[in-house]
């Protein structure tokens, strides 16, 4: 199993609540025991498919980072415009 593929599967399970659904909850700590973890049906696919999935996840992650960066820039631009309008530096 490719480590990046296993990480993608585990992150998906974390996001979908798979771990939370099988964890034993006590007070404020959830425990995922080895027996419950071992009972999970890991989607083992051929290495070529794992590589393809990892490449897709990596591509989406890079695009997500790029979009977040662009969104942050646009947020700063918007805030600057609002500040300029509210301060009277720029007329409406």
SVG drawing of the C-alpha trace seen along z (x, -y; Angstrom):
<svg xmlns="http://www.w3.org/2000/svg" viewBox="-22 -61 26 68">
<polyline fill="none" stroke="black" stroke-width="0.4" points="0.0,0.0 1.3,-3.4 1.5,-5.6 -0.1,-8.6 -3.0,-6.3 -3.5,-5.0 -3.4,-8.6 -6.1,-9.6 -8.3,-6.7 -7.9,-7.6 -8.5,-11.3 -11.7,-10.3 -12.8,-8.1 -12.1,-10.9 -14.1,-13.4 -17.0,-10.9 -17.1,-10.0 -16.0,-6.4 -13.6,-6.6 -16.0,-8.4 -18.7,-5.8 -16.5,-2.9 -14.6,-4.7 -15.4,-3.9 -16.3,-7.2 -15.4,-7.9 -15.7,-11.2 -14.0,-13.5 -11.7,-11.0 -12.5,-8.7 -10.5,-5.5 -10.2,-3.6 -9.1,-0.1 -7.0,2.2 -9.9,4.7 -12.3,2.1 -9.7,0.6 -8.7,4.0 -12.4,4.7 -12.5,1.8 -12.7,2.9 -9.7,1.2 -10.2,0.6 -7.1,2.4 -6.7,1.7 -3.8,2.4 -0.7,0.1 -1.4,-1.4 -4.9,-2.5 -3.4,-3.7 -1.0,-5.9 -3.8,-7.2 -5.9,-8.1 -2.9,-9.8 -2.2,-11.8 -5.8,-13.0 -5.8,-13.9 -2.5,-15.8 -3.9,-17.7 -7.1,-18.7 -5.0,-19.7 -2.8,-22.0 -5.8,-23.5 -7.5,-24.0 -4.3,-25.8 -4.3,-28.0 -7.9,-28.9 -7.6,-29.6 -4.7,-31.9 -6.6,-33.7 -9.6,-34.0 -7.4,-35.5 -6.1,-38.1 -9.6,-39.0 -10.7,-39.3 -7.9,-41.8 -8.8,-43.7 -12.4,-43.8 -11.5,-45.0 -9.3,-47.7 -12.1,-48.9 -14.5,-49.0 -12.0,-50.9 -11.5,-53.4 -15.2,-53.9 -16.0,-54.2 -13.1,-56.6 -14.1,-58.8 -10.8,-58.4 -12.8,-57.2 -16.2,-58.6 -19.1,-56.5"/>
</svg>
